[in-house]
């Protein structure tokens, strides 16, 4: 083979040329194609959420309150008092009320559930509740068929003079979360004149006189008079 010529089996391009075969990498001047992401499996369609119906708030409206708290009482004498609350359209709500006092009517705000209490902020009264504190207005389970709620109290004055009673009214509402809320309404203030109970005062004075007479007899005649008196009483009772 003449000098200067490559061997017949030598690869073209010289001894430093790469062997011919599969091209390495992309061709010059060609941008490689971007890889497409593999498709994900189809997911089930989401179920539409059920809309929650908001609970309507309890509506308040103008109503009436009828009470027969006596404006004049006597010390030691218990007065029975009744308080009624109903809608504004109810007529003759004072008919058949328990107690001897005159019926007085007031305007109040009415809701489905009402709470009534009677308090004496300055003291001087013994107040006993004779009915549930919270009641439903328009109670469909009322056996008497009344369209109002009724509260009853037993009030006993303890001291003579002017005194104040308060009728405390509030509304009870239940929210959608079950929490009970109480809304207070303006109180009804009642001035009461408490007079002396002369019958009770006479009995008390008579008891003091008898005690003084017995004490004087024992001091004068000694224990012998007490023994004689006890014997006479026992013979009389036998």
VENWOVEN-V55044 format. One record per pair of residues at least 12 apart in sequence whose C-alpha atoms are under 6 Angstrom apart, sorted by the first residue. I is the first residue (numbers start at 1). J is the second residue. Records with the same first field share a line. If there is no record, write none. Layout:
I=J, J
This chain:
60=110, 111
61=109, 110
62=109, 110
63=86, 87, 88, 107, 108, 109, 110
64=85, 86, 88, 106, 107, 108
65=84, 85, 105, 106
66=83, 84, 104, 105
67=82, 83, 103, 104
68=81, 101, 102, 103
69=81, 101
70=101
71=192
72=192, 193, 194
73=194
74=194, 195, 196, 197
75=157, 158, 159, 196, 197
76=156, 157, 158
77=156
78=155, 156
79=154, 155
80=99, 154
81=99, 152, 153
82=98, 151, 152
83=150, 151
84=149, 150
85=148, 149
86=148
112=136, 137
113=135, 136, 137, 171, 172
114=134, 135, 170, 171, 172
115=133, 134, 169, 170
116=133, 168, 169
117=167, 168
118=166, 167
119=165, 166
120=165
124=158, 159
125=156, 157, 158
126=155, 156
127=154, 155
128=153, 154
129=153
130=152, 153
131=151, 152
137=149
160=194, 195, 196
161=193, 194
162=192, 193
163=191, 192
164=190, 191
165=190
166=188, 189
167=187, 188
168=187
169=185
170=183, 184, 185
171=183
